[in-house]
């Protein structure tokens, strides 16, 4: 997929997306709801990329190129071998709560090991801007409740492979009050 913008002064800019994400719905999922948030109890959806990932490339009017690559095959991409569980090639998995209301009442998000890199090419000089490996802790990120009563628990590791630094973000009883807003209202 791609698109190009043309300006009156003859300059152009373009954006290209190469590759695709594969979505695999588990046996418990129904065929009526393509969005995970509307799926039934025990449904799971796994999102993966082909080996090498997919790339989003933007070329600006000056001809500079910025590219971001996302590869869900993250095993052995992180510099820090002590991160546990170790990043794998199992993709990103969203699993609905096993309650009667499924994802409407909660879900678990597991990032098995996403490898995200970015490059910039300015005047023919290409350089790496970032190289991160992202994964969740043992239980993933658990979102319980729905609407104005969502509570999030879990942990996310981000390995900055160029700087060789690792961050751990822990969500402990983070609550959300507005179903249309991604900003939390409280945390412990």
LINFENZI-V55108 format. One record per pair of residues at least 4 apart in sequence whose ideal C-beta (glycine too) atoms are under 8 Angstrom apart, sorted by the first residue. I is the first residue (numbers start at 1). GAP is how many residues later the second one is. D is the distance in whole Angstrom. If there is no record, write none. Layout:
# LINFENZI-V55108
I&GAP&D ; I&GAP&D
This chain:
# LINFENZI-V55108
1&15&7 ; 1&16&5 ; 2&12&6 ; 2&13&7 ; 2&14&4 ; 2&15&7 ; 3&11&7 ; 3&12&6 ; 4&8&6 ; 4&9&7 ; 4&10&4 ; 5&7&6 ; 5&8&5 ; 5&9&7 ; 6&4&8 ; 6&5&8 ; 6&6&5 ; 7&4&5 ; 7&5&7 ; 7&54&7 ; 11&50&4 ; 12&47&8 ; 12&49&7 ; 13&45&7 ; 13&46&6 ; 13&47&5 ; 13&48&5 ; 14&44&7 ; 14&45&5 ; 15&41&7 ; 15&42&7 ; 15&43&5 ; 15&44&8 ; 16&39&8 ; 16&40&7 ; 16&41&5 ; 17&37&7 ; 17&38&7 ; 17&39&5 ; 17&40&8 ; 18&36&6 ; 18&37&5 ; 18&39&7 ; 19&30&6 ; 19&31&6 ; 19&33&7 ; 19&34&6 ; 19&35&3 ; 19&36&6 ; 20&29&8 ; 20&30&7 ; 20&34&6 ; 21&26&5 ; 21&27&7 ; 21&28&6 ; 21&33&7 ; 21&51&8 ; 22&25&7 ; 22&26&5 ; 22&27&7 ; 22&28&8 ; 23&22&6 ; 23&23&7 ; 23&24&6 ; 24&21&7 ; 24&22&5 ; 24&24&7 ; 25&4&4 ; 25&18&7 ; 25&19&8 ; 25&20&5 ; 26&16&8 ; 26&17&6 ; 26&18&4 ; 26&19&7 ; 26&20&8 ; 26&69&8 ; 28&12&7 ; 28&13&7 ; 28&14&4 ; 28&15&5 ; 28&16&7 ; 28&68&8 ; 29&4&8 ; 29&10&5 ; 29&11&7 ; 29&14&4 ; 29&15&7 ; 29&16&7 ; 30&9&7 ; 30&10&5 ; 30&13&7 ; 33&5&4 ; 33&6&5 ; 33&7&8 ; 35&4&8 ; 36&7&7 ; 36&9&5 ; 36&58&5 ; 36&60&7 ; 36&67&6 ; 36&71&7 ; 37&66&5 ; 37&67&7 ; 37&70&8 ; 38&65&7 ; 38&66&7 ; 39&4&4 ; 39&6&7 ; 39&57&5 ; 39&63&5 ; 39&64&5 ; 40&56&7 ; 40&62&4 ; 40&63&8 ; 41&55&6 ; 41&56&7 ; 41&57&5 ; 41&58&6 ; 41&59&6 ; 41&60&7 ; 41&61&4 ; 42&53&8 ; 42&54&6 ; 42&56&5 ; 42&60&7 ; 43&52&7 ; 43&53&5 ; 43&59&6 ; 43&60&7 ; 44&49&6 ; 44&50&7 ; 44&51&4 ; 44&52&7 ; 45&48&7 ; 45&49&5 ; 46&44&7 ; 46&45&5 ; 46&46&7 ; 46&47&5 ; 47&25&7 ; 47&44&5 ; 47&45&5 ; 47&46&8 ; 47&47&8 ; 48&24&5 ; 48&25&8 ; 48&41&8 ; 48&42&8 ; 48&43&4 ; 48&44&8 ; 49&4&5 ; 49&5&5 ; 49&21&6 ; 49&22&6 ; 49&23&5 ; 49&24&7 ; 49&42&8 ; 50&4&7 ; 51&20&7 ; 51&22&5 ; 52&17&8 ; 52&19&6 ; 52&21&8 ; 53&16&5 ; 53&17&5 ; 53&18&3 ; 53&19&7 ; 53&20&7 ; 53&62&7 ; 54&15&7 ; 54&16&6 ; 54&17&8 ; 55&12&5 ; 55&13&7 ; 55&14&5 ; 56&11&7 ; 56&12&5 ; 57&8&6 ; 57&9&7 ; 57&10&4 ; 58&7&7 ; 58&8&5 ; 58&9&8 ; 59&4&7 ; 59&5&7 ; 59&6&5 ; 60&4&5 ; 60&5&8 ; 60&6&8 ; 63&60&8 ; 64&56&7 ; 64&57&7 ; 64&58&5 ; 64&59&8 ; 65&55&7 ; 65&56&4 ; 66&52&7 ; 66&53&7 ; 66&54&5 ; 66&55&8 ; 66&63&8 ; 67&51&7 ; 67&52&5 ; 67&53&8 ; 67&54&8 ; 68&48&7 ; 68&49&7 ; 68&50&5 ; 69&46&8 ; 69&47&7 ; 69&48&5 ; 69&49&8 ; 69&50&8 ; 70&44&6 ; 70&45&8 ; 70&46&5 ; 71&6&8 ; 71&43&7 ; 71&44&5 ; 71&45&8 ; 71&46&8 ; 72&17&7 ; 72&18&8 ; 72&19&4 ; 72&20&6 ; 72&40&7 ; 72&41&7 ; 72&42&6 ; 72&43&8 ; 73&4&8 ; 73&16&4 ; 73&40&8 ; 73&42&7 ; 74&4&7 ; 74&13&4 ; 74&14&7 ; 74&15&7 ; 74&38&7 ; 74&39&3 ; 74&40&5 ; 74&41&5 ; 74&59&5 ; 74&60&8 ; 74&61&7 ; 75&11&7 ; 75&12&6 ; 75&13&5 ; 75&14&5 ; 75&38&6 ; 76&11&8 ; 77&10&6 ; 77&36&7 ; 77&38&4 ; 77&56&5 ; 77&84&7 ; 78&5&6 ; 78&8&8 ; 78&9&5 ; 78&35&8 ; 78&55&4 ; 78&57&8 ; 78&81&4 ; 78&83&6 ; 78&88&8 ; 79&54&8 ; 79&80&6 ; 79&82&5 ; 79&85&5 ; 80&79&5 ; 80&84&8 ; 80&86&5 ; 81&5&7 ; 83&4&7 ; 83&52&7 ; 83&74&5 ; 83&76&6 ; 83&83&7 ; 84&54&8 ; 85&50&7 ; 85&52&7 ; 85&53&6 ; 86&27&8 ; 86&49&8 ; 87&25&7 ; 87&26&3 ; 87&28&8 ; 87&46&5 ; 87&48&5 ; 88&24&5 ; 88&25&5 ; 89&23&7 ; 89&24&7 ; 90&20&8 ; 90&22&4 ; 90&23&7 ; 91&21&6 ; 92&17&7 ; 92&18&7 ; 92&19&5 ; 92&20&7 ; 92&22&7 ; 93&15&8 ; 93&16&7 ; 93&17&4 ; 93&19&7 ; 93&47&8 ; 94&9&8 ; 94&13&6 ; 94&14&7 ; 94&15&5 ; 95&12&6 ; 95&13&5 ; 95&15&7 ; 96&6&4 ; 96&7&4 ; 96&10&8 ; 96&11&5 ; 97&4&7 ; 97&5&6 ; 97&6&7 ; 97&8&5 ; 97&9&4 ; 97&10&6 ; 97&11&8 ; 97&47&8 ; 99&6&5 ; 99&7&7 ; 100&5&8 ; 101&4&4 ; 101&45&8 ; 103&4&5 ; 104&42&5 ; 105&39&8 ; 105&40&7 ; 105&41&6 ; 106&36&7 ; 106&37&5 ; 106&38&4 ; 106&39&6 ; 106&40&7 ; 107&35&8 ; 107&36&5 ; 108&31&7 ; 108&32&5 ; 108&33&7 ; 108&34&5 ; 108&35&7 ; 109&27&7 ; 109&31&6 ; 109&32&4 ; 109&34&7 ; 109&45&8 ; 110&26&5 ; 110&30&4 ; 110&31&8 ; 111&23&6 ; 111&24&5 ; 111&25&5 ; 111&29&8 ; 111&30&8 ; 111&45&7 ; 112&23&6 ; 112&24&8 ; 113&20&6 ; 113&21&8 ; 113&22&5 ; 114&19&7 ; 114&20&5 ; 114&21&7 ; 115&16&8 ; 115&17&7 ; 115&18&5 ; 116&14&7 ; 116&15&8 ; 116&16&5 ; 116&17&8 ; 116&18&7 ; 117&11&7 ; 117&13&7 ; 117&14&5 ; 117&15&8 ; 118&10&7 ; 118&11&4 ; 118&12&5 ; 118&13&8 ; 119&7&6 ; 119&8&7 ; 119&9&6 ; 119&10&6 ; 120&6&7 ; 120&7&6 ; 120&9&5 ; 121&4&7 ; 121&5&4 ; 121&6&8 ; 128&34&7 ; 130&30&7 ; 130&32&7 ; 131&29&8 ; 131&30&4 ; 131&31&5 ; 132&26&6 ; 132&27&6 ; 132&28&6 ; 132&29&7 ; 133&24&8 ; 133&25&8 ; 133&26&4 ; 133&28&6 ; 134&22&7 ; 134&23&7 ; 134&24&5 ; 134&25&8 ; 135&21&8 ; 135&22&5 ; 136&4&5 ; 136&5&6 ; 136&18&6 ; 136&19&6 ; 136&20&6 ; 136&21&7 ; 137&17&6 ; 137&18&4 ; 137&19&7 ; 137&20&7 ; 139&14&8 ; 139&15&6 ; 140&14&6 ; 141&11&6 ; 141&12&8 ; 141&13&4 ; 141&14&8 ; 141&15&7 ; 141&30&7 ; 142&10&7 ; 142&11&5 ; 142&12&5 ; 143&7&6 ; 143&8&8 ; 143&9&5 ; 144&6&7 ; 144&7&5 ; 144&8&8 ; 144&9&8 ; 145&4&4 ; 145&5&5 ; 145&6&6 ; 146&4&6 ; 146&33&8 ; 147&32&5 ; 148&28&7 ; 148&29&5 ; 148&30&7 ; 148&31&6 ; 149&26&8 ; 150&25&7 ; 150&26&4 ; 150&29&8 ; 151&22&6 ; 151&23&7 ; 151&24&5 ; 151&25&8 ; 152&19&5 ; 152&21&8 ; 152&22&4 ; 152&23&8 ; 152&24&7 ; 152&32&8 ; 153&18&6 ; 153&19&6 ; 153&20&6 ; 153&21&8 ; 154&16&8 ; 154&17&5 ; 155&13&6 ; 155&14&7 ; 155&15&5 ; 155&16&7 ; 156&12&7 ; 156&13&5 ; 156&15&8 ; 157&9&6 ; 157&10&7 ; 157&11&6 ; 158&8&7 ; 158&9&5 ; 158&11&7 ; 159&6&8 ; 159&7&5 ; 160&4&7 ; 160&5&5 ; 160&6&7 ; 160&7&8 ; 171&16&8 ; 172&15&7 ; 172&16&6 ; 173&14&6 ; 173&15&4 ; 174&10&5 ; 174&12&8 ; 174&13&4 ; 175&9&6 ; 175&10&6 ; 175&11&5 ; 175&12&7 ; 176&5&7 ; 176&6&8 ; 176&7&8 ; 176&8&5 ; 176&9&6 ; 177&4&8 ; 177&8&4 ; 177&9&8 ; 178&5&8 ; 178&7&8
